[in-house]
């Protein structure tokens, strides 16, 4: 029979990036040289003569956005709202809202390094002033960031 008391990293690519420490009451690990490729489902398996226990946890290693740009353009009949997020890994979930109401996306574009979401709101439904927000979230994390711009309707007077 084989007796193994030391934790081990099964995937050879990560042997230099995960370091174990042993304590009296158990062991733990820490990640070094962290990169997004360490994201995934981690499994802890403990076997004894009387049974086996397995626990799994998803760990998401992410990179926060380098830049979040909210752009609001007023046309004759509507507001065009666009939010571009660059440098975020993995690609974020981007939500647009105006005065607390979510704006449906009219387009979503994702390139290697940038995600852009656009939406539009008809002007008659917009109050004279409103708070426009772009919320950025990374799935499986507690990371969120919000950029807000205050909109005031331009008054068009005949000259």
C-alpha positions as CSV (number, residue, x, y, z in Angstrom):
1,X,0.0,0.0,0.0
2,X,1.0,3.6,-0.7
3,X,0.9,6.1,2.1
4,X,1.0,9.8,1.1
5,X,0.8,12.4,3.7
6,X,2.0,15.4,1.7
7,X,-0.4,17.5,-0.5
8,X,0.4,17.5,-4.2
9,X,-0.3,19.5,-7.3
10,X,-1.5,17.1,-10.0
11,X,-1.2,19.5,-13.0
12,X,2.6,19.8,-13.7
13,X,2.2,23.3,-15.2
14,X,1.4,24.7,-11.8
15,X,3.9,23.0,-9.5
16,X,6.0,26.1,-9.3
17,X,3.0,28.3,-8.7
18,X,1.3,26.5,-5.7
19,X,3.2,26.2,-2.5
20,X,1.9,24.0,0.4
21,X,2.4,24.5,4.1
22,X,1.7,21.9,6.8
23,X,0.3,22.8,10.2
24,X,-0.6,20.7,13.3
25,X,-4.3,20.9,12.4
26,X,-4.0,20.6,8.6
27,X,-2.4,22.0,5.6
28,X,-3.0,25.0,3.3
29,X,-1.7,26.3,0.0
30,X,-0.8,29.7,-1.4
31,X,-0.4,30.8,-5.0
32,X,2.8,32.5,-6.1
33,X,3.5,34.2,-9.4
34,X,-0.3,34.6,-9.7
35,X,-1.7,34.7,-13.2
36,X,-5.2,34.3,-14.7
37,X,-4.3,30.8,-15.9
38,X,-4.5,29.6,-12.3
39,X,-8.3,30.1,-12.5
40,X,-10.3,26.9,-12.3
41,X,-11.9,24.3,-10.0
42,X,-9.6,23.1,-7.2
43,X,-10.2,19.7,-5.5
44,X,-9.2,18.7,-2.1
45,X,-9.3,14.9,-1.5
46,X,-8.7,13.3,1.9
47,X,-8.7,9.5,2.2
48,X,-8.4,7.4,5.3
49,X,-8.9,3.7,6.1
50,X,-12.5,4.5,7.0
51,X,-13.6,6.8,4.1
52,X,-12.9,9.6,1.7
53,X,-13.9,13.2,1.5
54,X,-13.8,15.4,-1.5
55,X,-14.4,19.2,-1.6
56,X,-14.2,21.4,-4.7
57,X,-14.0,25.2,-5.0
58,X,-13.9,27.4,-8.0
59,X,-11.1,30.0,-7.8
60,X,-11.1,32.9,-10.3
61,X,-7.9,34.8,-10.7
62,X,-8.8,38.1,-12.4
63,X,-7.3,41.3,-13.6
64,X,-9.2,44.5,-12.8
65,X,-10.0,46.8,-15.7
66,X,-7.3,49.2,-16.7
67,X,-9.9,51.7,-18.0
68,X,-13.7,52.1,-17.9
69,X,-15.0,54.7,-20.3
70,X,-18.7,55.8,-20.3
71,X,-19.9,57.8,-23.3
72,X,-23.3,59.5,-23.6
73,X,-24.4,61.0,-26.9
74,X,-27.7,62.9,-27.2
75,X,-29.4,62.7,-30.5
76,X,-32.7,64.3,-31.6
77,X,-34.8,61.4,-30.4
78,X,-32.7,59.3,-28.0
79,X,-29.6,59.0,-25.9
80,X,-26.9,56.6,-27.1
81,X,-25.0,55.2,-24.2
82,X,-21.8,53.2,-24.5
83,X,-19.4,51.7,-22.0
84,X,-16.0,50.3,-22.9
85,X,-13.9,48.3,-20.5
86,X,-10.3,47.5,-21.3
87,X,-7.7,45.3,-19.7
88,X,-10.1,43.1,-17.7
89,X,-9.5,39.4,-17.6
90,X,-11.7,37.4,-17.9
91,X,-14.2,39.4,-19.9
92,X,-16.5,41.3,-17.6
93,X,-20.3,41.5,-17.4
94,X,-21.2,45.1,-18.2
95,X,-24.6,46.6,-17.2
96,X,-25.9,50.0,-18.3
97,X,-28.5,51.8,-16.3
98,X,-30.3,55.2,-16.1
99,X,-31.7,56.4,-12.8
100,X,-31.6,52.8,-11.5
101,X,-33.3,51.2,-14.4
102,X,-31.3,48.7,-16.5
103,X,-30.9,49.6,-20.2
104,X,-31.2,46.7,-22.6
105,X,-28.0,46.2,-24.7
106,X,-28.4,47.0,-28.4
107,X,-24.9,45.7,-29.1
108,X,-22.1,43.9,-27.3
109,X,-18.6,43.8,-28.8
110,X,-15.7,41.9,-27.2
111,X,-12.2,41.9,-28.6
112,X,-9.0,40.5,-27.1
113,X,-8.6,43.3,-24.6
114,X,-11.8,45.4,-24.6
115,X,-15.5,44.8,-24.1
116,X,-18.0,47.5,-25.3
117,X,-21.7,47.5,-24.5
118,X,-24.1,50.0,-26.1
119,X,-27.7,50.8,-25.5
120,X,-30.2,53.6,-26.2
121,X,-33.0,55.3,-24.4
122,X,-35.8,57.4,-26.0
123,X,-35.6,61.0,-24.9
124,X,-39.3,61.3,-23.9
125,X,-38.7,58.6,-21.3
126,X,-35.7,60.5,-19.8
127,X,-36.2,63.1,-17.1
128,X,-34.6,66.5,-17.4
129,X,-31.6,65.1,-15.5
130,X,-30.6,61.5,-14.7
131,X,-27.7,59.5,-13.4
132,X,-26.3,57.1,-16.0
133,X,-24.2,54.2,-14.8
134,X,-21.9,51.6,-16.2
135,X,-21.4,48.7,-13.8
136,X,-18.6,46.2,-14.4
137,X,-18.5,42.8,-12.7
138,X,-16.3,39.8,-13.0
139,X,-18.2,36.5,-12.7
140,X,-17.4,34.2,-9.7
141,X,-15.8,37.1,-7.8
142,X,-17.0,39.9,-5.6
143,X,-15.4,42.5,-7.9
144,X,-17.6,45.3,-9.2
145,X,-16.8,48.8,-10.3
146,X,-19.2,51.6,-11.3
147,X,-18.7,54.7,-13.4
148,X,-21.4,57.3,-13.3
149,X,-22.2,60.3,-15.4
150,X,-24.9,62.9,-14.7
151,X,-27.0,63.8,-17.7
152,X,-28.9,67.1,-18.1
153,X,-31.2,67.5,-21.1
154,X,-30.1,70.3,-23.3
155,X,-32.8,72.9,-23.9
156,X,-33.3,73.6,-27.5
157,X,-34.7,77.1,-27.9
158,X,-35.5,78.7,-31.2
159,X,-33.4,81.8,-32.0
